Amino acid sequence: MRYTFMSVSKGRADSLHSACKVERHVTNRSAGFSGKEWDALWDTGATCSVITPAIVNTLKLSPVSYTFMSGVNGIEIAAQYYVDIELPSGVIAGKVLTVEGTPLGCDLLLGMDIIGLGDFIVSFCDETTQFGFRIPSELTKEKMELIIPDDDAVFHM
């Protein structure tokens, strides 16, 4: 089964947001999420996903470990939590090891631990920004070359 979502906004976006649900990790989840939607920022520059203290407190999470986290404020020790994340397409990323932090402008930062599970695309055309995510990935090297041929690899502004 394929799960896809697309977001469209007018103008050139300086960040990519969507609504996602987060719940404490459950080993055998039989149904979707019923909880609150959180504002998620899709960040290809982040190695892992980050949840805010608001999510930790709402879900009454207990840390499973602690780690060093490097971010805009330098290196700090951060608590780690296992959570399940429901993406806008309805697919659930289970047992995601997140760190607690305070990312600017969002409740949940989705890093490459999530983005790397599928196909992530961003486009700006006709004064409109579009981004989408599909899981599982369907873009083979051959399909990517159809979208971006090797002779178009150099971009000049």
C-alpha positions in Angstrom: 0.0 0.0 0.0 1.2 3.5 -0.8 0.7 6.5 1.4 1.1 10.0 -0.1 0.3 13.6 0.9 0.9 16.9 -0.8 0.8 20.4 0.6 0.4 23.6 -1.5 0.9 27.2 -0.4 1.1 30.5 -2.3 4.5 32.2 -2.6 8.0 30.9 -1.8 7.9 29.0 1.5 10.8 29.5 3.9 9.7 26.4 5.9 7.6 23.3 5.2 4.9 22.5 7.8 2.1 19.9 8.1 -0.1 18.6 10.9 0.9 15.3 12.5 -0.3 13.3 15.4 2.0 12.0 18.1 1.2 9.3 20.7 3.2 7.3 23.2 4.7 4.2 21.6 2.4 1.1 21.7 3.8 -2.3 20.5 0.6 -3.5 18.9 -1.4 -0.5 17.6 -4.7 -1.7 16.2 -6.2 1.6 15.2 -5.2 5.1 14.1 -4.6 8.0 16.4 -7.3 9.9 18.2 -5.2 12.6 19.8 -4.3 16.1 19.1 -2.7 17.3 15.9 0.7 19.1 16.3 2.4 21.5 13.9 5.3 19.6 12.3 8.3 21.2 10.5 9.9 19.0 7.9 13.7 19.5 8.3 16.2 17.8 6.0 19.0 19.3 8.0 18.0 17.4 11.2 19.3 13.9 11.7 16.5 12.9 14.1 13.1 14.0 15.0 12.5 16.4 17.9 9.5 16.8 20.2 8.8 19.8 22.4 8.2 19.7 26.2 4.5 20.4 25.4 4.2 17.0 23.7 6.2 15.3 26.4 3.9 16.7 29.1 0.7 16.1 27.2 1.5 12.5 26.6 3.1 12.0 30.1 6.2 10.5 28.5 9.1 9.0 30.5 12.6 9.2 29.0 14.2 6.0 27.8 17.7 7.4 27.6 19.7 10.6 27.3 21.9 11.8 24.5 24.0 14.8 23.4 22.1 17.0 20.9 23.8 19.5 18.7 21.6 22.4 17.5 21.4 26.1 17.0 22.0 26.6 20.8 25.1 24.4 20.8 25.5 21.0 22.4 23.2 20.0 25.2 22.1 16.8 26.9 18.5 15.9 25.8 16.1 13.2 26.9 15.0 10.6 24.4 11.5 9.2 24.0 9.9 6.5 21.9 6.8 7.8 20.2 4.5 6.8 17.3 4.0 9.5 14.7 1.0 9.6 12.4 1.9 11.5 9.2 -0.6 13.5 7.2 -1.1 10.5 4.8 -2.3 8.4 7.6 0.8 6.2 7.7 2.2 5.6 11.2 5.9 5.7 11.9 6.2 3.4 14.9 8.8 3.5 17.7 10.5 6.6 16.6 13.4 7.5 18.9 13.0 11.3 19.4 14.8 13.8 21.4 13.2 16.6 23.5 14.0 20.1 22.5 12.6 23.5 21.6 12.7 23.9 17.8 11.5 27.3 16.7 8.1 27.7 15.1 6.8 24.1 15.6 5.8 21.5 18.1 7.4 18.6 16.2 10.5 18.6 14.0 10.5 15.7 11.5 14.1 14.9 10.6 15.8 12.5 8.2 14.9 9.6 10.4 11.4 10.1 9.0 12.0 11.8 5.7 14.5 9.1 4.7 11.8 6.5 4.8 10.2 7.6 1.6 10.2 10.1 -1.3 10.3 13.8 -0.3 9.8 16.4 -3.0 9.7 20.2 -2.9 8.8 22.4 -5.9 8.4 26.1 -6.5 6.6 26.9 -9.7 4.1 29.6 -10.7 4.5 31.5 -7.4 3.4 28.3 -5.5 5.4 26.1 -3.2 4.4 22.4 -3.1 5.9 19.7 -1.1 4.9 16.1 -0.7 6.0 12.8 0.9 5.3 9.2 -0.3 6.0 6.0 1.6 7.2 3.5 0.5 9.7 5.1 -1.9 9.1 4.5 -5.6 11.9 6.6 -7.0 14.5 4.4 -8.5 17.7 5.9 -9.9 16.2 5.5 -13.4 13.0 7.4 -12.4 15.1 10.2 -10.8 17.1 10.6 -14.0 13.8 11.1 -15.9 12.9 14.0 -13.5 16.4 15.4 -13.2 18.6 14.3 -16.2 22.4 14.3 -15.6 22.8 17.2 -18.1 20.6 19.4 -15.9 22.8 18.7 -12.8 24.3 22.2 -12.8 22.1 25.1 -11.8 23.0 28.7 -12.4 21.1 31.7 -10.9 
